[in-house]
Amino acid sequence: MSWLIDPLTADFVVRAAVGGLLVAAICGVVGTWVVIRGMAFLGEAIGHGMLPGVALASLLGFPLVAGAAVSAIAMSTAIGLLQRRGRLSYDTSIGLLFVGMLSLGVIIVSHSRTFATDATAMLFGDILAIGAGDIAILAVALAATLVVAGVLHRAFVVAAFDGRIATTLGLAPQVAHGALVGLVTLAVVASYQAVGSLLVVGLLIAPAVAARVWADRIPAIMALAAAVGAVAVLTGLLLSWHFGTAAGASIALSAIVLAAASSLARTAAERLRREATPHDSIRPQTPPESTSPAAPFAQTTSRAPASPVSSILERS
């Protein structure tokens, strides 16, 4: 067990593990909605869109997280403005700003004397450099994520399946969508230190993809995704320690491998279950006919099926 315990003797690894676990929890909650709503491209765009802010903060000596947050918020706002006023589709707006912000970030970084070092840290992260202040920021970000996700859970659920019903129920789907984009922005900025802007989507969606095949209820998917993300973080740190690999890339790759393994395991489990179920034992049973004269009337007055919205909310 020394291979598992030895890395914990280094303080910077312990801090990296704690920070990574907080990031995994944030991405587990937000990544579930990203997968359900099909917002992976948005997460990727925001991850690259915060590069100019990070580059400017690095050149001017400001905190990198602050620069990342400002740039990511500007990116999210610009996407909304282009979609509403520019009459562009959502993915077209994201694609344009994706390339524009990434190019601007590279141009800014190119003015740095340590271009290669700065670009590597920005693109792939540096989780081993996480400090106590970063952990405190991540803890606040996790608390904010849980509060927003809990308060707006009902609005998120209904808006995800039918925006018109959400409007009818007074749940303001546009506000819910804006809040969800805000959560994605928060998760991307929080994950930046761990895996960088290039690999952030891996930690955001891979654990949720791995969890979704095993659970139906949204809170259960979130909890399982956070657990998968935690395993990916710890596995990536162990690989980095023992084999000298890049920590951020090792974490992102571990998350992808876990997602693939989860899908394969689920497929195998379904196949075994079908093979173990005897087909001839499944026979439809017809209920006995009632001799009561009120039976036909009772059938016509049976309870109406539950509405789609109520069933969605019950399952979530």
Steps between C-alpha positions, in 0.01 A plus 500: 500500500802728502425601139171641627626662819833643388351788296305617806823573680544807281296800610450628146345167397260513794395853404460390139283208608275716718464761228439232239226340709325836533526548123362149447197583716433823309535328163283211617207733567542730201619230260177306552302792359755552224447141384121512536469832316767425238716799598844342460595738218413795723729369772781452249451853364500659844813304588681648202327836536658569837851478350529875423410593856748251641772628266437863593494419870831317463665790318365763740565305818137450603354174635448257213164382633370857495607542138344165409171596667476839328579355160260205542216730606570725201493194276165381636347846469625542144350165398160610627521839328600349166220248518230757581611802298719350231234250390751221514439148620634400839777275370603754234537772765706266716722397208579856398589612850685175567754567225514876561572477872749216459691697234500811717633302794784349299594846365513642853703208631746533211612835645620325815870420535409158637257420220541121503472467879199732530316338210554151642367598844198676349408218264569201726475642852728458800307322773818434697534875557164531680536684831288552808342813351399309187339229713297764685380646168403154376306433820302821453440411135369157600266653758368748242452220247301288743280792604417608144447143381273427796291817481451482122478121471131498410545772238800321351309173474189637332693735269720211391200308365254768388560873519137578422378306802761677714363834382144390576603400852671837551848348527666750260698265273720784374606579855561130564712477186699807601559355845611171348745679270628676811553166673687367197719811507564452872591134451735576212679775692523279810646214294754720324773459762458121498490412130542827309281650232568229243399196706226649717215340307639154573457546874167676448316242290685166525398427863138592422503274194638217715233554766200544273496136384457380859243744641173659392437768759693822453629532860626141483679573172662807658623307804634213290665743256674674790626162622628406153670839472666446838635163385630665183677772699667256738594263218647784294707623794633150566594459134670837502696415816621154397549547125588869477206588274321833484250505787220685318517281192517186718184606684311579180607172338402306811152654484462401134618143570253470790217619276589241236535226763164593652328477162658162426410367846140612460476335159643177641264509797198546273611211281546271801162600637327420171676165474407411859131581449303198366290621210229239538428606856381842394138455407233768500232436756147604416298623796182309579186651357279663757139394522390823665264713291699809603825368353476679162420828675787451743740454212395822333534698824843370600757754614655707220870447430743738662609799295844489335623787716402331826666175397817686398515683834437178693789324322738791547 
